[in-house]
Amino acid sequence: MGIAWELMELGYDPLEDIKAQAKTESIITEHGNICVFCGKPAECEHHLVFGSGKRNLAEQDGLKVPICNRCHTMGGLGERIHDNPIAEKLSKMLGQAIYEARLGSREDFRTRYGKSYL
């Protein structure tokens, strides 16, 4: 066996290294430990643009915000982003508006993400 197999047997996952390197900071807020929706301690990140491979692009572009689990996926239908059609649409619109304000044009966004939400 090669060295890669030996490392994997010891618990090393090369994909974790790649994922860790790919992480970017949010371009939305400097306060990465506070849920942007309720102000409680953040437990995860919400990518403002998501679905059909768009989450990875949002990660690269920093289009994400800190969020608590309740506001992200665990709260009631009116309290969480996911599975709430209005909140999901507003999230994508906000992501695009910030992209256009800081990173590129509407056409750039449309080319990168496949559509415009505005």
Summary of the structure (lengths in Angstrom):
residues: 118
radius of gyration: 16.8
end to end distance: 53.4
largest distance: 53.4
contacts: 314
relative contact order: 0.14
helix: 47%
strand: 8%
